[in-house]
Amino acid sequence: MAKKSTVARNEKRKRLAAKYAAKRAELKAAGDMVGLQKLPRNSSPTRIRQRCMVTGRGRGVYRKYGLARGTFRQLALEGKIPGIRKASW
């Protein structure tokens, strides 16, 4: 389980990115790099980390499901993810 502060920091980055998205696009179109540098650093979408929705883990996260590999495996074995089952042949 990730620290609550780490998850909260990532959520703050998501809010800032959404808030400044229009302004950032406008500055990029105008080619104003100085204006872009004056925006908050955390408003850049590249600073947002993909995290597991259940545990907050930042590595090994499947984008399609929003779950870390361990959580995904656990929920899949319990039958809680529709359409997913363990392979056997």
CYANA upper distance limits for C-alpha pairs under 8 A (distance plus 0.5 A):
  1 MET  CA     55 THR  CA      5.34
  1 MET  CA     56 GLY  CA      6.59
  1 MET  CA     57 ARG  CA      6.88
  2 ALA  CA      6 THR  CA      7.32
  2 ALA  CA      7 VAL  CA      7.47
  2 ALA  CA     55 THR  CA      6.89
  2 ALA  CA     56 GLY  CA      5.58
  2 ALA  CA     57 ARG  CA      6.09
  2 ALA  CA     58 GLY  CA      8.50
  3 LYS  CA      7 VAL  CA      7.10
  3 LYS  CA     56 GLY  CA      8.38
  4 LYS  CA      8 ALA  CA      6.53
  5 SER  CA      9 ARG  CA      6.53
  6 THR  CA     10 ASN  CA      6.89
  7 VAL  CA     11 GLU  CA      6.83
  7 VAL  CA     56 GLY  CA      6.75
  8 ALA  CA     12 LYS  CA      6.72
  9 ARG  CA     13 ARG  CA      6.85
 10 ASN  CA     14 LYS  CA      6.87
 10 ASN  CA     48 ILE  CA      6.64
 10 ASN  CA     49 ARG  CA      7.15
 11 GLU  CA     15 ARG  CA      6.89
 12 LYS  CA     16 LEU  CA      6.72
 13 ARG  CA     17 ALA  CA      6.53
 13 ARG  CA     42 ASN  CA      5.90
 13 ARG  CA     43 SER  CA      6.67
 13 ARG  CA     44 SER  CA      8.43
 13 ARG  CA     45 PRO  CA      8.34
 13 ARG  CA     47 ARG  CA      7.73
 13 ARG  CA     48 ILE  CA      6.56
 14 LYS  CA     18 ALA  CA      6.78
 14 LYS  CA     43 SER  CA      8.22
 14 LYS  CA     45 PRO  CA      8.00
 14 LYS  CA     48 ILE  CA      6.89
 15 ARG  CA     19 LYS  CA      6.64
 16 LEU  CA     20 TYR  CA      6.65
 16 LEU  CA     42 ASN  CA      7.16
 16 LEU  CA     43 SER  CA      5.22
 16 LEU  CA     44 SER  CA      8.48
 17 ALA  CA     21 ALA  CA      6.23
 17 ALA  CA     42 ASN  CA      7.69
 17 ALA  CA     43 SER  CA      4.73
 17 ALA  CA     44 SER  CA      6.23
 17 ALA  CA     45 PRO  CA      6.10
 18 ALA  CA     43 SER  CA      8.25
 19 LYS  CA     43 SER  CA      8.29
 20 TYR  CA     24 ARG  CA      6.36
 20 TYR  CA     43 SER  CA      6.77
 21 ALA  CA     25 ALA  CA      6.66
 21 ALA  CA     43 SER  CA      8.41
 22 ALA  CA     26 GLU  CA      6.69
 23 LYS  CA     27 LEU  CA      6.69
 24 ARG  CA     28 LYS  CA      6.63
 24 ARG  CA     36 LEU  CA      7.14
 25 ALA  CA     29 ALA  CA      6.64
 26 GLU  CA     30 ALA  CA      6.82
 27 LEU  CA     31 GLY  CA      6.56
 27 LEU  CA     32 ASP  CA      5.79
 27 LEU  CA     33 MET  CA      7.84
 27 LEU  CA     35 GLY  CA      7.18
 27 LEU  CA     36 LEU  CA      6.84
 28 LYS  CA     32 ASP  CA      6.75
 28 LYS  CA     33 MET  CA      7.76
 28 LYS  CA     36 LEU  CA      7.94
 32 ASP  CA     36 LEU  CA      6.97
 33 MET  CA     37 GLN  CA      6.74
 34 VAL  CA     38 LYS  CA      7.00
 35 GLY  CA     39 LEU  CA      7.37
 37 GLN  CA     41 ARG  CA      8.26
 39 LEU  CA     43 SER  CA      7.59
 40 PRO  CA     44 SER  CA      8.31
 42 ASN  CA     47 ARG  CA      6.84
 43 SER  CA     47 ARG  CA      8.31
 44 SER  CA     48 ILE  CA      8.21
 49 ARG  CA     58 GLY  CA      7.28
 50 GLN  CA     58 GLY  CA      6.65
 50 GLN  CA     59 ARG  CA      8.45
 50 GLN  CA     61 VAL  CA      7.39
 50 GLN  CA     63 ARG  CA      8.07
 50 GLN  CA     66 GLY  CA      8.41
 51 ARG  CA     56 GLY  CA      5.74
 51 ARG  CA     57 ARG  CA      5.96
 51 ARG  CA     58 GLY  CA      5.06
 51 ARG  CA     59 ARG  CA      7.79
 51 ARG  CA     61 VAL  CA      6.91
 51 ARG  CA     66 GLY  CA      7.57
 51 ARG  CA     67 LEU  CA      7.96
 51 ARG  CA     68 ALA  CA      8.02
 52 CYS  CA     56 GLY  CA      5.08
 52 CYS  CA     57 ARG  CA      5.69
 52 CYS  CA     58 GLY  CA      7.07
 52 CYS  CA     61 VAL  CA      6.53
 52 CYS  CA     66 GLY  CA      5.98
 52 CYS  CA     67 LEU  CA      4.94
 52 CYS  CA     68 ALA  CA      5.61
 53 MET  CA     66 GLY  CA      6.43
 53 MET  CA     67 LEU  CA      6.44
 54 VAL  CA     67 LEU  CA      7.40
 54 VAL  CA     71 THR  CA      8.05
 55 THR  CA     68 ALA  CA      8.26
 55 THR  CA     71 THR  CA      8.25
 57 ARG  CA     61 VAL  CA      8.04
 57 ARG  CA     68 ALA  CA      6.94
 58 GLY  CA     68 ALA  CA      8.28
 59 ARG  CA     68 ALA  CA      7.55
 60 GLY  CA     68 ALA  CA      5.84
 60 GLY  CA     69 ARG  CA      6.08
 61 VAL  CA     66 GLY  CA      6.86
 61 VAL  CA     67 LEU  CA      5.88
 61 VAL  CA     68 ALA  CA      4.56
 61 VAL  CA     69 ARG  CA      6.53
 62 TYR  CA     66 GLY  CA      6.08
 62 TYR  CA     67 LEU  CA      6.15
 62 TYR  CA     68 ALA  CA      6.66
 62 TYR  CA     69 ARG  CA      7.40
 63 ARG  CA     67 LEU  CA      7.86
 65 TYR  CA     72 PHE  CA      8.49
 67 LEU  CA     71 THR  CA      6.65
 67 LEU  CA     72 PHE  CA      6.11
 68 ALA  CA     72 PHE  CA      6.41
 69 ARG  CA     73 ARG  CA      6.63
 70 GLY  CA     74 GLN  CA      6.73
 71 THR  CA     75 LEU  CA      6.61
 72 PHE  CA     76 ALA  CA      6.44
 73 ARG  CA     77 LEU  CA      6.62
 74 GLN  CA     78 GLU  CA      6.87
 75 LEU  CA     79 GLY  CA      6.75
 75 LEU  CA     80 LYS  CA      5.78
 75 LEU  CA     81 ILE  CA      6.80
 76 ALA  CA     80 LYS  CA      6.36
 76 ALA  CA     81 ILE  CA      5.93
 76 ALA  CA     84 ILE  CA      6.55
 76 ALA  CA     85 ARG  CA      6.76
 76 ALA  CA     86 LYS  CA      8.12
 77 LEU  CA     85 ARG  CA      7.44
 77 LEU  CA     86 LYS  CA      7.57
 79 GLY  CA     84 ILE  CA      7.90
 79 GLY  CA     85 ARG  CA      7.71
